[in-house]
Amino acid sequence: MIDKNEHDKMKEIYSTNLTSNVKRSVSPDSIRMVNKDGKEVSLSELNETLVNSLIISDSIILWTDDDSSESFFNIIKGAGILLRNFIIGGLPLRGCITLGEFSLRYSQMRSNRQNIQMTIFGKAITNAYSKTDIQQWVGCTVDNDAIKKFREWEKKHSTMSNFASIEWFCKLKLLARYKVPLKYGPLEKKYVIDWISNTEITERIIREAFSKHKKTVNDWDVRYKLENTIKFYQFIKMKKTHIQYDAFTLRDVPPK
C-alpha cells in the first residue's frame, strides 16, 4: 500500500485511519469487562494496566506491562477491536500474540533537528514477527506459550465462581480454535482472535478491504490470503453456540 500511494495520501491514511484506529482499539473505553457485581466497567476503572502501542511504517506493535491474567484479557480484546476496525478501514492485518521479554528505550537529543533514538528489542518481538510472517490470511494467532501461561492461572483459581478461562473466552467469542493457513508447518488448530462475531462485518467488507487504497488482488499470494480470510469468516458465522455470562472474575488473587 505504501508503494502505491503518494506520501501526502499516506499521511492522510495514517492520520484518519491507522493512528486513530489504534488509539480507539487500545483505549480504556474500548476495552470493557464485567465486575463481580455484574456491572460493565472499563479496565481503567479496575486497573491502570493498559495496552501499549507503537506504529512503525506498516507494522503495529501492542504490548502489556506484565503477563497477568488481566493483561491477557486486555490484549486479546484490544487485538480483536484492532483487526475489526482496520478491515473496515480497508487495512487488513495479521499478527501473533506471544509471551516474552520486550524492551523499549526512548531518548531525544537536545537539537533543532529531530534526533530521536528509539530502541526496540526482545524475543517477544522476533517470535511474533516470525509467526506472523508465515500466516496466509487476515487474522491473529495466540501463541502456545501465552495460552500455557493463562492455563497456569486457571489452575490456581479454578475453585473461584465464574472465573475466566480459555473456554470462557471462546464462548464469549473473543477467541476461537481454527486451522490457520500457513506457508509451512504442521496443519493443526490454534487459538485465534475472533474479530468477526458480534459485528456487522460482511464478506463484502472483507473483499473490499483488499482493494482499498490502491491495493490489488491480481496476485496469487494476495488472492490466496483473501480466500483464506473468507473461509475463516464463513467458519465463524456458521458457529451457533453462544453462552452469556452475567459476571466473571479475572483479577489475580495473591496466594494465601
Backbone bond lengths (Angstrom), bond angles and torsions (degrees), N, CA, C in turn:
res aa  C-N    CA-C-N  psi(-1)  N-CA   C-N-CA  omega(-1)  CA-C   N-CA-C  phi
1 M - - - 1.461 - - 1.525 111.05 -
2 I 1.318 117.51 -41.27 1.467 121.38 -178.84 1.521 110.59 -62.57
3 D 1.332 117.00 -37.94 1.459 121.01 -178.56 1.523 112.54 -71.94
4 K 1.332 117.58 -19.70 1.464 120.77 -173.25 1.523 113.74 -102.50
5 N 1.325 117.44 1.85 1.453 121.03 -179.75 1.529 110.58 -127.20
6 E 1.339 116.01 147.77 1.446 120.65 175.20 1.532 109.37 -66.36
7 H 1.333 116.01 157.09 1.463 119.56 -174.85 1.529 111.70 -62.22
8 D 1.329 117.21 -39.68 1.468 119.91 178.82 1.526 110.82 -61.38
9 K 1.332 116.93 -37.85 1.461 120.55 177.93 1.517 110.43 -67.37
10 M 1.321 116.89 -38.44 1.462 120.11 178.64 1.521 110.84 -65.58
11 K 1.329 118.08 -37.00 1.465 120.71 176.75 1.520 110.53 -62.29
12 E 1.317 116.25 -37.74 1.471 120.84 177.27 1.527 111.00 -66.46
13 I 1.327 116.74 -44.38 1.469 121.20 179.65 1.527 111.10 -62.44
14 Y 1.333 115.64 -42.43 1.470 119.66 -178.91 1.526 111.36 -67.19
15 S 1.331 117.36 -40.45 1.462 119.29 -176.90 1.524 112.57 -76.42
16 T 1.328 117.93 -36.34 1.465 120.90 -176.37 1.515 113.25 -91.17
17 N 1.319 117.71 -26.03 1.463 121.05 -175.50 1.512 113.10 -114.36
18 L 1.318 114.66 -64.30 1.460 119.47 -169.08 1.523 112.85 -67.35
19 T 1.321 117.42 -59.63 1.463 120.71 -175.38 1.523 111.97 -62.02
20 S 1.320 117.16 -46.27 1.463 120.56 -177.73 1.525 111.60 -65.88
21 N 1.335 117.26 -36.88 1.461 120.17 179.84 1.526 112.05 -69.23
22 V 1.330 116.84 -35.66 1.464 119.70 176.17 1.517 109.66 -63.72
23 K 1.331 117.37 -43.81 1.460 121.26 179.85 1.522 111.12 -61.00
24 R 1.338 116.60 -43.50 1.465 119.85 -179.71 1.521 111.36 -67.73
25 S 1.316 117.01 -34.35 1.457 121.18 -175.51 1.521 113.14 -70.37
26 V 1.325 116.77 -31.97 1.469 119.55 -175.80 1.521 112.84 -109.60
27 S 1.327 117.59 8.04 1.455 120.25 -179.51 1.519 110.80 -77.40
28 P 1.327 118.14 153.48 1.466 121.62 178.87 1.518 112.89 -57.48
29 D 1.333 117.61 -33.44 1.456 120.50 -178.89 1.526 111.89 -69.05
30 S 1.342 116.98 -24.47 1.456 120.25 179.76 1.521 111.83 -84.49
31 I 1.330 116.25 -30.37 1.457 120.64 -174.92 1.520 108.63 -102.25
32 R 1.317 116.59 104.46 1.451 121.07 -173.60 1.521 109.86 -127.76
33 M 1.330 115.63 153.29 1.456 120.77 179.24 1.525 108.05 -146.63
34 V 1.324 116.31 178.17 1.454 121.91 -178.08 1.517 108.94 -108.87
35 N 1.344 117.08 131.85 1.457 119.86 -179.91 1.528 110.74 -85.21
36 K 1.314 116.86 -176.78 1.455 121.41 -174.18 1.532 112.94 -65.67
37 D 1.341 116.73 -18.73 1.462 120.67 178.73 1.523 112.66 -92.95
38 G 1.327 116.48 4.02 1.450 120.51 179.37 1.517 114.40 83.69
39 K 1.334 116.90 9.23 1.455 121.46 -179.57 1.516 110.18 -93.28
40 E 1.343 116.32 132.34 1.455 120.12 178.16 1.515 109.64 -78.46
41 V 1.328 116.19 126.36 1.457 121.40 -179.50 1.518 109.01 -136.42
42 S 1.335 116.16 159.54 1.459 119.48 176.73 1.517 108.80 -82.71
43 L 1.322 115.62 158.57 1.464 119.71 -179.87 1.520 111.40 -62.45
44 S 1.326 117.18 -27.10 1.456 118.92 179.92 1.522 111.31 -66.12
45 E 1.344 116.94 -22.96 1.454 120.37 178.41 1.526 111.37 -83.64
46 L 1.339 115.81 -16.17 1.454 120.64 -179.17 1.519 111.43 -100.93
47 N 1.300 116.29 -38.42 1.447 121.01 -173.56 1.522 108.45 -159.87
48 E 1.314 117.99 150.20 1.455 120.95 -179.17 1.526 112.22 -83.23
49 T 1.331 117.80 -1.90 1.459 120.86 179.50 1.522 109.99 -70.28
50 L 1.337 117.14 122.16 1.448 122.94 178.92 1.516 109.38 -124.07
51 V 1.330 116.13 168.92 1.456 120.43 174.06 1.521 108.32 -83.69
52 N 1.321 116.60 126.35 1.463 121.82 176.38 1.528 108.84 -86.50
53 S 1.322 117.13 155.47 1.465 119.61 -178.79 1.520 111.23 -144.59
54 L 1.314 114.70 152.25 1.457 122.11 178.08 1.529 107.86 -149.27
55 I 1.319 116.36 131.47 1.467 121.66 178.49 1.519 108.76 -109.91
56 I 1.333 116.22 125.21 1.466 122.27 175.67 1.518 107.14 -128.06
57 S 1.313 117.03 107.17 1.457 122.57 -177.47 1.529 109.17 55.98
58 D 1.339 118.23 -118.39 1.458 120.28 -179.54 1.534 112.35 -101.59
59 S 1.332 116.60 19.15 1.466 121.41 177.83 1.524 110.13 -112.32
60 I 1.321 115.74 139.89 1.462 122.27 178.17 1.526 108.11 -121.08
61 I 1.311 116.75 126.08 1.463 121.90 179.16 1.523 108.53 -111.11
62 L 1.319 116.91 124.82 1.460 123.09 173.78 1.518 108.14 -114.38
63 W 1.328 116.78 140.34 1.458 119.22 175.67 1.520 110.04 -153.19
64 T 1.330 115.33 158.59 1.458 121.39 178.82 1.522 109.58 -110.34
65 D 1.314 115.96 166.75 1.463 120.33 -177.71 1.518 112.95 -78.22
66 D 1.330 116.97 -18.95 1.463 120.36 -179.66 1.520 109.64 -152.92
67 D 1.341 116.39 -175.95 1.464 120.73 -179.05 1.530 111.36 -111.78
68 S 1.339 116.69 32.98 1.460 120.79 179.79 1.527 110.71 -72.07
69 S 1.327 115.65 166.99 1.460 120.57 178.86 1.521 111.09 -63.85
70 E 1.317 116.51 -34.92 1.456 120.45 179.42 1.529 110.63 -67.66
71 S 1.320 116.92 -37.71 1.462 120.62 177.23 1.523 111.07 -66.18
72 F 1.340 116.10 -34.93 1.467 120.25 177.70 1.524 109.41 -62.00
73 F 1.332 116.41 -48.88 1.460 120.49 176.90 1.524 110.16 -59.34
74 N 1.310 115.93 -44.28 1.454 122.74 -177.82 1.532 111.77 -55.83
75 I 1.325 116.60 -46.68 1.460 118.80 -173.10 1.529 112.42 -80.56
76 I 1.347 118.43 -32.23 1.466 117.63 177.82 1.533 110.46 -71.51
77 K 1.329 116.24 -35.10 1.461 119.58 176.25 1.519 110.14 -66.98
78 G 1.336 116.43 -45.49 1.460 120.41 179.30 1.518 112.71 -63.20
79 A 1.339 117.18 -39.50 1.462 120.71 179.66 1.523 111.16 -65.16
80 G 1.333 116.72 -37.63 1.455 120.21 178.62 1.519 112.21 -64.33
81 I 1.324 116.00 -43.39 1.465 120.74 178.51 1.529 109.84 -65.31
82 L 1.320 116.15 -38.95 1.462 120.98 -179.90 1.530 110.94 -62.36
83 L 1.329 117.00 -49.68 1.467 121.02 179.63 1.520 111.03 -59.68
84 R 1.316 115.70 -41.77 1.473 121.89 -177.88 1.527 110.39 -65.59
85 N 1.319 117.31 -50.05 1.462 120.84 -178.53 1.519 111.92 -62.90
86 F 1.322 116.00 -38.80 1.456 119.27 -176.50 1.526 112.46 -72.86
87 I 1.320 118.46 -37.03 1.465 119.56 179.42 1.525 109.11 -66.66
88 I 1.338 117.22 -36.11 1.463 120.68 177.23 1.527 110.13 -66.79
89 G 1.324 117.03 -35.05 1.461 121.63 178.76 1.520 114.02 -82.31
90 G 1.329 116.53 3.89 1.465 120.04 178.75 1.509 114.03 79.73
91 L 1.345 116.12 26.63 1.464 120.70 -179.12 1.532 109.26 -127.64
92 P 1.330 117.83 81.54 1.474 121.01 -178.94 1.528 111.23 -63.38
93 L 1.330 115.81 139.00 1.459 121.92 -179.08 1.517 110.97 -124.51
94 R 1.306 115.65 158.26 1.467 122.29 168.10 1.522 106.87 -141.59
95 G 1.329 116.30 151.29 1.452 118.61 -176.44 1.510 112.43 -167.47
96 C 1.325 114.57 -177.84 1.460 121.58 179.31 1.523 108.92 -148.72
97 I 1.326 116.20 132.35 1.461 121.51 175.62 1.524 107.71 -93.03
98 T 1.313 116.45 118.78 1.456 121.34 -177.23 1.528 110.01 -118.76
99 L 1.315 114.90 171.44 1.463 121.93 177.42 1.518 108.31 -121.14
100 G 1.309 117.54 129.07 1.457 119.26 179.45 1.511 111.97 166.83
101 E 1.329 114.77 177.73 1.459 120.91 -178.91 1.527 110.49 -78.82
102 F 1.329 114.22 145.77 1.458 120.59 -175.83 1.525 108.23 -152.89
103 S 1.315 116.98 134.65 1.465 120.39 -180.00 1.518 110.39 -131.37
104 L 1.313 114.37 141.53 1.463 121.58 175.10 1.520 108.27 -132.08
105 R 1.321 115.96 125.09 1.459 121.38 179.18 1.516 109.27 -121.71
106 Y 1.324 115.03 133.01 1.460 120.49 -174.63 1.520 109.71 -130.82
107 S 1.315 115.97 135.45 1.463 120.43 175.75 1.521 109.04 -152.35
108 Q 1.317 115.69 155.18 1.462 121.03 178.72 1.519 109.50 -135.81
109 M 1.312 115.09 125.98 1.454 120.44 -178.66 1.525 110.75 -77.70
110 R 1.327 116.47 149.55 1.457 120.95 173.64 1.527 108.75 -70.75
111 S 1.314 114.58 111.50 1.455 118.03 -175.12 1.526 108.73 -167.11
112 N 1.335 115.57 159.01 1.456 119.17 173.91 1.518 110.93 -86.74
113 R 1.331 116.20 6.21 1.465 123.10 175.61 1.521 109.05 -110.03
114 Q 1.310 116.33 169.52 1.463 120.90 179.09 1.529 109.83 -88.72
115 N 1.320 115.96 71.85 1.456 121.58 179.23 1.528 109.63 -91.43
116 I 1.314 114.44 84.18 1.464 121.48 -178.18 1.515 109.09 -110.44
117 Q 1.310 115.96 130.26 1.466 121.25 176.96 1.525 109.46 -113.09
118 M 1.310 115.16 118.85 1.457 120.24 177.56 1.525 108.09 -128.29
119 T 1.313 115.52 120.83 1.463 121.46 -178.61 1.519 109.48 -114.47
120 I 1.325 115.89 127.50 1.461 122.04 179.75 1.525 107.95 -126.71
121 F 1.316 116.37 127.75 1.457 118.88 178.85 1.524 110.70 -157.49
122 G 1.315 115.00 162.53 1.459 120.58 178.56 1.519 111.57 143.09
123 K 1.328 115.58 151.81 1.466 120.24 -179.92 1.523 112.07 -63.34
124 A 1.325 116.93 -28.83 1.461 119.85 178.88 1.528 110.81 -60.98
125 I 1.344 116.86 -36.65 1.463 121.52 -179.70 1.529 110.71 -69.59
126 T 1.333 116.41 -50.60 1.462 119.45 -177.35 1.526 111.39 -65.83
127 N 1.339 116.62 -36.23 1.456 120.64 178.88 1.527 110.74 -66.27
128 A 1.337 116.37 -45.17 1.459 120.60 179.52 1.529 110.81 -63.28
129 Y 1.332 116.54 -40.97 1.459 119.98 -179.13 1.527 111.33 -64.10
130 S 1.333 116.82 -47.93 1.465 119.95 -176.98 1.530 111.89 -65.38
131 K 1.333 116.67 -35.32 1.467 119.76 -178.71 1.523 112.55 -82.88
132 T 1.327 116.28 -15.25 1.466 120.25 172.63 1.512 110.42 -82.79
133 D 1.316 116.52 -40.48 1.460 122.07 -173.84 1.528 113.19 -61.96
134 I 1.323 117.97 -27.52 1.469 119.89 -177.28 1.531 112.75 -89.09
135 Q 1.332 117.51 -3.13 1.463 120.23 -179.29 1.523 110.93 -79.76
136 Q 1.329 115.66 140.87 1.462 122.05 -177.09 1.525 110.75 -116.84
137 W 1.305 116.60 58.97 1.458 121.81 -179.07 1.523 109.85 -170.91
138 V 1.342 116.12 -177.42 1.465 121.86 166.96 1.519 106.28 -101.44
139 G 1.318 116.63 118.69 1.454 120.12 -177.42 1.511 111.23 168.12
140 C 1.319 115.43 -177.51 1.463 120.94 -177.63 1.532 109.41 -144.93
141 T 1.303 116.37 125.11 1.453 121.00 176.70 1.525 110.29 -91.75
142 V 1.327 115.44 160.34 1.462 121.37 173.66 1.521 106.67 -114.32
143 D 1.303 116.37 117.08 1.461 121.58 -174.47 1.525 111.52 -62.31
144 N 1.324 115.62 149.93 1.463 120.96 -177.56 1.526 113.04 -58.40
145 D 1.337 116.95 -33.79 1.472 119.74 -179.88 1.531 111.15 -64.63
146 A 1.327 116.52 -37.23 1.468 120.43 178.42 1.524 110.48 -68.83
147 I 1.332 116.51 -39.99 1.470 120.73 177.34 1.521 110.09 -64.71
148 K 1.319 116.19 -43.14 1.469 120.93 -179.87 1.525 111.01 -61.02
149 K 1.329 116.87 -41.38 1.466 121.12 179.58 1.521 110.55 -61.84
150 F 1.317 117.45 -42.80 1.461 120.00 -179.95 1.528 110.72 -70.56
151 R 1.338 117.26 -33.49 1.470 120.69 177.04 1.526 110.67 -61.74
152 E 1.317 116.71 -35.37 1.467 120.51 177.53 1.523 110.09 -63.21
153 W 1.336 116.33 -39.90 1.462 120.13 176.71 1.526 110.19 -64.66
154 E 1.333 116.33 -39.55 1.468 121.34 179.06 1.531 110.95 -56.80
155 K 1.322 116.15 -46.79 1.462 120.49 -176.90 1.525 111.81 -61.20
156 K 1.333 116.31 -36.64 1.463 120.60 -178.22 1.526 112.11 -71.91
157 H 1.347 116.90 -27.20 1.460 119.93 -172.14 1.526 113.11 -122.34
158 S 1.323 117.28 20.96 1.467 120.86 -176.63 1.523 113.24 -66.93
159 T 1.331 117.96 -18.02 1.465 120.68 179.61 1.525 112.44 -83.39
160 M 1.333 117.29 -10.33 1.459 120.79 179.80 1.523 109.90 -73.88
161 S 1.316 117.44 144.93 1.461 121.08 178.84 1.521 110.31 -75.69
162 N 1.331 116.08 137.47 1.466 122.93 177.04 1.530 113.41 57.29
163 F 1.348 116.14 32.22 1.457 117.46 -179.34 1.534 109.71 -74.86
164 A 1.319 115.74 152.00 1.455 120.79 -178.89 1.527 110.19 -76.31
165 S 1.321 116.20 144.52 1.461 121.87 177.82 1.526 108.07 -143.03
166 I 1.332 116.07 169.43 1.461 119.93 176.50 1.521 109.62 -59.44
167 E 1.325 116.70 -40.60 1.459 120.71 179.29 1.530 110.83 -63.62
168 W 1.338 115.26 -35.94 1.464 119.25 177.96 1.521 110.57 -63.61
169 F 1.334 116.36 -42.04 1.455 119.87 178.27 1.529 110.99 -61.62
170 C 1.327 116.82 -36.22 1.466 120.47 178.45 1.525 110.92 -68.80
171 K 1.330 116.37 -41.34 1.461 119.71 -179.57 1.524 111.65 -68.55
172 L 1.315 115.94 -31.06 1.461 120.47 176.82 1.522 111.43 -80.55
173 K 1.333 116.07 -4.62 1.459 123.76 178.23 1.524 112.90 66.35
174 L 1.321 114.24 40.60 1.458 120.78 168.84 1.526 109.89 -96.92
175 L 1.337 115.65 -31.63 1.455 122.95 177.77 1.526 109.69 -125.90
176 A 1.313 115.08 161.29 1.463 121.53 175.08 1.517 108.10 -148.01
177 R 1.330 116.20 161.94 1.472 121.68 173.77 1.522 107.39 -104.61
178 Y 1.344 115.59 128.53 1.459 118.06 -173.30 1.526 110.05 -154.74
179 K 1.331 115.50 146.71 1.460 120.88 175.24 1.528 107.93 -81.22
180 V 1.313 116.02 98.47 1.464 121.73 -175.01 1.522 110.69 -73.74
181 P 1.337 118.00 128.67 1.471 120.42 177.29 1.527 110.87 -70.49
182 L 1.326 115.67 124.00 1.464 121.58 -177.80 1.522 110.48 -123.26
183 K 1.318 116.14 160.79 1.459 121.01 175.14 1.515 110.79 -67.64
184 Y 1.332 115.88 -33.83 1.454 121.74 178.65 1.517 108.26 -160.71
185 G 1.328 116.81 170.23 1.456 120.59 -179.66 1.519 111.51 110.37
186 P 1.342 116.97 175.05 1.463 121.31 -177.16 1.529 112.35 -67.89
187 L 1.316 116.01 146.23 1.461 122.38 175.54 1.523 107.59 -86.21
188 E 1.314 117.11 100.49 1.455 121.18 -176.21 1.520 110.89 -148.75
189 K 1.325 115.06 157.23 1.457 120.01 178.51 1.526 110.14 -75.90
190 K 1.325 115.09 141.56 1.451 121.85 177.30 1.527 109.16 -129.78
191 Y 1.314 115.64 158.44 1.460 118.94 171.26 1.524 107.82 -78.41
192 V 1.326 115.24 130.59 1.462 121.07 -177.80 1.525 109.47 -132.49
193 I 1.316 116.16 160.86 1.454 121.86 176.03 1.528 109.12 -74.04
194 D 1.331 116.63 129.42 1.462 121.26 174.27 1.522 108.04 -91.91
195 W 1.310 116.60 99.31 1.463 122.08 -178.03 1.526 112.02 -101.84
196 I 1.330 116.47 7.61 1.459 120.99 -174.95 1.526 112.68 -106.77
197 S 1.340 117.67 -39.62 1.457 120.99 -176.65 1.532 111.40 -61.63
198 N 1.302 114.90 150.98 1.467 122.05 176.05 1.527 113.10 58.19
199 T 1.334 116.26 32.31 1.463 121.21 177.55 1.527 109.18 -134.36
200 E 1.311 115.43 173.43 1.464 121.56 177.81 1.531 111.07 -98.25
201 I 1.318 117.33 15.06 1.462 120.35 -179.64 1.529 109.86 -66.71
202 T 1.319 115.75 133.69 1.454 122.16 179.58 1.532 110.03 -119.04
203 E 1.317 114.85 169.79 1.459 119.25 176.79 1.525 110.36 -62.20
204 R 1.305 116.71 -35.43 1.464 121.12 179.28 1.524 110.98 -63.49
205 I 1.325 117.52 -42.45 1.468 121.10 179.06 1.521 110.20 -60.59
206 I 1.335 116.70 -41.76 1.464 120.86 179.78 1.522 110.85 -63.73
207 R 1.328 116.09 -46.79 1.473 119.74 -178.85 1.530 110.92 -63.61
208 E 1.317 117.18 -41.08 1.467 120.22 -179.51 1.524 111.46 -67.02
209 A 1.348 116.81 -31.29 1.468 120.28 -179.14 1.525 111.96 -62.51
210 F 1.325 116.36 -30.04 1.460 120.33 -179.05 1.535 112.23 -76.98
211 S 1.330 117.23 -10.25 1.465 120.56 -178.41 1.523 113.23 -115.22
212 K 1.338 117.94 -8.10 1.460 120.46 -179.43 1.527 111.37 -70.02
213 H 1.326 115.25 159.27 1.465 123.19 176.09 1.542 111.76 58.39
214 K 1.339 114.82 39.95 1.474 123.23 175.83 1.528 113.62 67.95
215 K 1.318 117.63 17.61 1.469 119.59 174.36 1.524 108.55 -77.48
216 T 1.320 116.57 162.73 1.455 120.75 -179.62 1.520 110.16 -137.11
217 V 1.321 115.57 150.90 1.467 120.57 177.01 1.526 110.22 -105.65
218 N 1.331 116.87 12.76 1.459 121.16 178.83 1.524 111.23 -82.47
219 D 1.304 114.28 50.91 1.458 122.14 179.77 1.518 106.99 -149.76
220 W 1.339 116.67 134.09 1.462 119.72 -174.78 1.523 112.31 -60.62
221 D 1.327 117.41 -39.43 1.461 120.69 -178.54 1.530 111.31 -66.11
222 V 1.340 116.36 -44.35 1.463 120.67 178.95 1.522 110.65 -66.26
223 R 1.327 116.62 -43.76 1.467 120.33 179.40 1.532 110.95 -62.13
224 Y 1.322 116.42 -37.86 1.465 120.76 178.36 1.523 110.79 -63.40
225 K 1.329 117.16 -43.78 1.472 121.35 177.97 1.528 110.48 -63.70
226 L 1.323 116.73 -40.25 1.460 120.78 178.91 1.525 111.22 -61.82
227 E 1.310 117.12 -49.90 1.459 120.13 -177.95 1.533 111.76 -65.85
228 N 1.322 117.22 -34.68 1.472 119.98 175.95 1.527 111.16 -66.06
229 T 1.325 116.30 -35.67 1.466 120.38 177.14 1.523 110.59 -67.64
230 I 1.320 117.12 -40.01 1.468 121.21 177.50 1.530 110.22 -63.21
231 K 1.312 117.60 -38.86 1.469 121.01 178.04 1.529 110.79 -62.98
232 F 1.332 116.33 -40.62 1.466 119.72 177.33 1.524 110.12 -65.25
233 Y 1.321 117.29 -42.31 1.465 121.96 177.43 1.531 110.18 -57.03
234 Q 1.320 116.46 -47.28 1.468 120.64 -179.24 1.527 111.74 -65.92
235 F 1.325 116.28 -36.50 1.470 120.90 177.76 1.527 110.62 -62.83
236 I 1.318 117.15 -45.86 1.464 121.26 -179.25 1.525 110.79 -66.26
237 K 1.318 117.09 -41.78 1.459 121.03 -178.02 1.534 111.99 -66.88
238 M 1.323 117.27 -25.39 1.465 120.75 -179.94 1.523 112.70 -79.60
239 K 1.337 116.71 -17.07 1.460 119.93 -179.39 1.517 109.72 -72.76
240 K 1.336 116.30 132.53 1.470 121.19 -174.09 1.522 112.84 -103.97
241 T 1.321 117.49 -29.27 1.458 120.63 -170.62 1.522 111.70 -70.23
242 H 1.313 114.79 130.67 1.473 120.11 174.85 1.525 107.94 -150.74
243 I 1.306 117.13 120.15 1.454 122.24 179.80 1.516 108.70 -113.77
244 Q 1.322 116.60 126.56 1.453 121.13 -179.59 1.522 110.20 -95.05
245 Y 1.312 116.93 124.11 1.463 122.04 176.27 1.519 108.84 -100.33
246 D 1.293 117.26 137.71 1.454 121.55 179.82 1.525 111.58 -76.83
247 A 1.323 116.31 -32.88 1.460 119.68 -178.24 1.519 109.18 -160.73
248 F 1.299 115.81 157.85 1.455 119.42 174.82 1.506 109.31 -152.14
249 T 1.318 115.27 163.83 1.457 121.82 179.92 1.510 108.87 -112.59
250 L 1.322 116.81 128.49 1.463 120.43 -177.71 1.512 112.21 -127.14
251 R 1.287 118.18 -17.63 1.462 120.55 -174.16 1.519 111.78 -68.28
252 D 1.308 115.55 143.17 1.460 119.40 176.80 1.520 110.34 -67.84
253 V 1.321 115.80 136.19 1.468 121.39 -179.26 1.517 108.87 -109.19
254 P 1.323 119.01 122.02 1.466 120.50 179.38 1.528 110.56 -60.01
255 P 1.325 118.25 138.15 1.469 120.35 178.69 1.507 111.55 -64.11
256 K 1.322 115.40 142.81 1.475 120.27 -179.78 1.523 110.24 -78.87
